[in-house]
C-alpha cells in the first residue's frame, strides 16, 4: 500500500504516533538501564557506588547501607536479612550491636557490646532513631517499637575524604555516554519532526489538489448532463418537439441523463463513506467457483445486449474466501462497467479467470478494450484520476469507480492492481486470502 492510498486522517494519526513513539523508543532503554541499575544496586554491588563517586569515599556506601538497615528494622525484617546488611557495614569499618530487649542477638567480633551501646546512648539520648555524622566518625541507632529490636552502630568513617580526588574515569565515561544519547535523541526528534511536518505538508497539499480536482471534475460532470437535460426540457416546454416520436426520444434521453447523474452521485457518496470508514461489511464464507458460475449464468445475457461478452475460465478449484457478497458484487459491476466504457467499437470481451495461487485466490478481469498506457497503470486506482485529463467524455465516469473498487477490496483483506491484458486491453487483478476452513 502506497502512502497516497491512506486517508489524510490516518496519515496525521500515524505521523503524531511516530513523533511520540520515537522519543519513547529512545527513552525506554535509558530509563530501563537506570531502573535496572537501581534495582540491582543492592548491598552486594555497593562497590560500584564508590567506583562511580570516589570523591565521596566510603560515605555514600555507608549511607546507603544505613538507609537499608533502618528500613529493615522498622519493617521487622528477619534477623538473617538484617545481619546481611550489618556485615557489609562491618566491611566499611562500622561496629554493630543488635539487641532485642534484654538479649544481645549479635555483636561485631572483638568489641564490647555494652560499651558501644553506652557510647551511642550518650549521644543519642532517648531518640528511637538517630544518625550522626561528623569529622570523627559515625553513630547510628534505630529501635523498632513493635518488636523491641534495636541496632546500634559506631565507626570512625570520616564525613568526607580529605584532599583532592579526581573524578573516576568510569563516571566520566558514563556521563559522556548519557549526554551523547540525550543529544542524539534531541537531534533525532528535531529531524524526525521536521521530516514528518514536511511530509504532512506535502500530503495535505496533494490532498487539497485532489479535493479541488474532485470539485472541478464533479462540477464539470454534473454541468454537462444538466445542460443537456435543460435543453431537452426547454424543447418540450417551448413546443419545438412536434411529433410523438421525437417527444419519446427526448423523454428517453432525459431518463438516460438522470440515470448518469444518479450513478455519479452514488459513486461519490460510496467513495466518501469508504474513505471515512463508514461502510459496514457483512463478511461471510463464499465459494468463488459457485459464485462466479451463478453470476455469469445470470448476468452474461444482460451484458451481452450491451455489447459485453463475458467468459469464465477457472482451474476447477472451488476456493472459499471471506467477503461481503453485496460489496463484492459492486466491485464486479464497477469493473465490467469500466470495460464497457472503454471498449473498442461496439463490443468488448471480458475474460474472468479464477485460480488458486498458494494460500490465495487470484481473480483477473481481462478485456480487449482500449487499454491504458504502462505509465498510467499505477495511477488508475488513485482517487479522482482519469486517463482523460480533459474530461471530455462524461459518459466515461468521474474516475471514482476503480478508487471505490480498491477501497472495497482492501477492506476485505484483498489486494488489487492493474496490468496490461493479453487480449490487448486492460486486466484488473485481485487476490484474496483463502478461508481458513477451506485450507483445512
N, C-alpha and C positions, 0 to 999 in steps of 0.2 A: 504494500500500500504506500502510495506516494503522499508527501505532506499536503499537497493541494487537495487531496481527496478527503482530508479530515476537516470537519466543520471548524469555523473560526472560534466557536465557543470552546471546543475541545483543545484547539491549539493554545489558546490563552491559559486554559487549565493546566495543560502539560508544561507550558513554559513556567508558570508560577510554581508548579510542583517541582520542577527541576531546580529552580532558584532556591527552594527550601531544602531539597534533598541533597544537593551537592555540598553545601556547608555542613549539613548534618553528617554526611559520609566522612568529611574531614575531621569533624569534631569528635565523633564517636570513638575512633581509635585513640585519640589523645586522652579523652575522658576515661576510656577503658583502661589505658595504661596507668593513669593516675590512681583510679579506684583500685586497680589490681595491686599497685604499689602500696596503697594504704591498707588494703585488705591483708597483704602478706607482710607488712612491716610489723610483724608481731615481735615479741621478745626474742625470738630466735634469729631475727635479722637486724638487730639494733646496730650492728657494726656499720651498716650502710649509712645510718644517721651521722655517725662520726666521720665516715668516709666522705659524705657529701658536704658536711658543715664542720670541718676540722677547727674553725675558729671558735666554736663553742666548747671544744674539749669534750669531757665526759658529761658535761652539764645536761645536754639535750637527751642523752641516753638515760640518765638518772631521772630526769623529769618525766620522761615517757613511762618509765617503769613505775615510778611513784603514782602516777595517774592511774595506771593499770591496776596497781595494788590497792589503791583506795576504792576503786570500783568493785573489785573482788570482795573486799572486806565488807563494804556497805551492802552488797547484794548477797552476802553469806555464801560465797562460793565454797567449794570443797577445799579442804586443807591441802590436798595434793596440788591443786591449781595455784593456791597462794604460795606454797613452798617453791614452785617453779619460778615465780617472779622474784621471790626473796633470794634465791640462789644467783639469779642474774644480777641483782643488786650487790650481792657479796662480791661478785666478779669485778664490780666497779669500786670496791673498797668500802662498801656500806655494811655495817654490822646490823643484824636484825634479831629481834626477840618477838616471839608470838606467844600470847598468853590467853587462856580462856578462864576468866575469873581468877581462882587461886592456883590454877595449874599452868605451868610453863610447858607449852607444846613443842616449842623449837627455839633454839638459840644458836647464833653463829659460833662455830667452834673456836675455842681459845679466848672467849670474852666472858666477863661476869654479867650474867643476865640481869641481876638485881642492880648492879652498878650502872648499866646502860639505861635501865628504866628510870632510876633516880635522876640521872643526868638529863634525860628527856623530860621527866616530870617537872624538874626545876625550871626549865624554860617554857614548857607547855602549860603548866598550871593545871587547871581543871578543863581545859579545852578538849573536846572529844576528837576534833580533827585539827591538826596543826602542821604546818610545813614552813621551815625557816632555812633560808639560805644567807650565808654571809661569807666574808673572805676567809674565815677559819674553817668552815665546813658546812655540814648539812644535818638538820634534825627533822624527824618526821614522826607523827603519832596519829593513829586512826583507831577509833573504838566503835564497834557495832553494838547499838543499843539492843537489838533483838537477840543476838546470840551471845553477847558478852565477850566476843573475840576482840582482842586488841593487838596491834602491831606497833612496835617502837623501832626506830631505825636511827643510826647515827654514823657519820663518816666524815672524813677530812677532805671531801671533794671540794676544790676551790670553786668559787662562784663563776669565774671566768678564767680562761687560760691567759696567763701573763705574757707580755711580749707580742711581737708581730708574728702572725701566722698567715702565710699566703693561702689564698683560697685553693681548695682542692682542684686538681685537673679534671676529675670526673664531673664535679659540679659545673665547672665552666663549659665542659663539652655538652652536658645535658641542657644547660641554659641556652647555649648557642643553637642546639638542635630544636628546642621548643620555639625559640624566637624565629628560626628559619621556617618551621612548619606553620606558625601563625602568619608570618609574612606571605608564605606561599598560598595559604588559604585565602588571605585578603586579596591577593593578586588574582587567584582563580575565580573568586566570587565577582570581582570587578569585571574581569574579562568575560566571564560567562554571562553576567548581567547585561553587559554591553552587546554581546553577540545575540542573546535572546531578544533584547529590545529591538535591535536592528532587524532580526528575523521576523519578529512580530509586526514591525512597521511595514516590512515588505509584504508580508502576507495580508495585512489589513488593507494596504493599498491595492493589492491584487484582488482581494475580496470586493473592495469598493468598485474597482474597474469591472469586475464580473457583475456586480449588482447594477451598475449603470448600463452595462451591455444587456442585462436582462430587461431592464425597464425600456431601453430603446428597442430591443428586439420584440418584446411583447407588445409595446405600443404600435410598432410597425405591423406586426402580425394581426393585431386586432383592428387597426385602422383600415387595412386592405379589405377584409370581408365586410366591415361596417360600411365602407364606401360603396361596395357592390350591393349590399343589402339596401342601402339608402336609394341607390339608383333603381333597383327593382321596384321598391315601394313607390317611388316617385312616378315610375312608368305606369303602375296600376292606378295611382291616385289621379294623375293628370289625363288619363284616358288614352295614353299612347298605345296601349295594348287593346286592339280592336277585335281580335279573334279569340275564340275559346282555346284553340291550340297554343297560341302564343301566351295566353294567360296561364295555362297549365305549365308551360315551360318556365315562366317567371316564378311561379309558386315552387316548382321543383328546385330551381336554382337557389331560391331563398331558403328552402329547407336544408339543402346541402351546405349553404354558407353558415347557417346557425349550428349545424352539426359540427362543422370545422371549428367554430368558435367554442363550442362546448367541449370538444376534445382538448383544445388548447388550454382552457381554464382548468379542466380536470387534471391535465398533466402538471400544470403549475401548482395546483393545490396538493397533489400527491407528492411532488418533489419537496415542497415546503414541509409537509408532515414528516417525510422520511428524513429530511435534513435536521429537523428538530427532535427526531426520535419519538414521534407521537403516533406511530403506526403499530398496532397490536398484531403480532404474528401468532397464529394458531398452528403451531408446528405439529405434524403428525408423520407417522411412518408410511411412506408411499413407495409402491413397487413401480419403478420407472418404465419397465418394459410394458406392463399392462397400461400404465397411464398414457404413454405416447401412442400405443396401438389404438386405444379408445379415442384419443384426441384426433389422430389422423383420420380414423374412420368417420368420426362425427363432423369434423370441420373441413377436411380436404375438399369436399364438393362445393362448399360455400366459397372457399378461397379460389377454387378453380374458375368460378363465374367471374371473379375479379381479375383473372389473369395470372394467378399464382398456382403453380403445380407443386404439391408437397409430397416428397418421397421420404420414407422412413427406412433407414438401414441400422442394423444392430449386430452385435457379436453373439446374440442369443441369451446373454446373461440378464436375468430379471432382477436388476440391482435395486436395493431398498435404500432410501435416503430419508432424512428428516426435513420436511419442507412444509410450507403453508400452501395448500392447494390453490386458494384464491389468488394469492400474490404471485405464485409461480405461473399461474395462468396469465396474469398481467404481463409477466416477463415474456412469455411466448408470444402473446398478442403484440407487444411492442416490437419484438424482433421481426415478426412476419410483416407487420405494417411498414417497418423500415425497409424491408426488401421490396415491398410493393411501391414505395415512394421512389426508390432509386433503381427501378427496373429499366432494362434496355427495350425500348419499343413498348409493345402492348402486353408482353408476357414475361414472367420470371419463374425460374425453377429453384426451389429450395430443398436441399438435402438435409434431413435431420438424422444425425448419426449419434448413436448412444453406445458407449463401450466402457467396459470396466478397465481401470488402469491402477493396479496396485490396490491400495485401500481407498481409492476414489472412483467416482464415475465421471466420465468425460462426455459432455453433451456439446455437439457442434451444429450450428445453423449456418450452412454454406449456400450462397446463391450465385447466380451467373449474371448479376446486375452490373451496375456501373463501376462498382468497386471504389476504393479510396487510395490515394497516394500513400506510399510507405511512410513518409514523414508525418502524415496526419493520423495514422493508426493509433499512436499512443494517446492522442487528444480526443478521440471520439467519445470517451466517457466523461470528459470534463463537463461541468455544469455550463449550460447555455452555449456550448460550442456547436457550430455548424460549418460544414465544408463550404457552404455557400455564404461567404463572408458578406456579400451584398444583400442577402436575404431576399433575393428577387423572386423566389418561388415560395409563396406562403404555404402552398399545399404540402410542402416537404417538412412542415412542422417547425417547432421553436427550438429544437436542439435539446429538449429535455428528455426525450424518450429513452436514449441509452443511459443518460445520467440516472434516471429512475431505475432502469434495469440493474445498474451497478449497485445502487443502494440496497435494493431488494435482495440481490444475490448475496452480497456481503453480510446482510442482516441474518441470512440463513446459513452462515458459516461457509459460504462458497466463494469461488474466485471467477472472474470473468475478464476476458481480453479479446482483442480483435486482431485478425491476421488476414493475409491475402488468401482467397479461396482458390482451390484447384480448378474450380469451374470458371474462373476469370473474374469473379466478383468479390464479395466480402464474406468473411467467415467470423462469426461470433462464437467463441468457445467458453464453456462454463465447466467448472468441476465442483463436485460436492463430496464431502466425506461419506463413506458408506455407513449405513446404520449399524450400530454395534450388534444388534440382533442378526443382521444379515451376515456378519462376519463369523458368527458362531457356528 
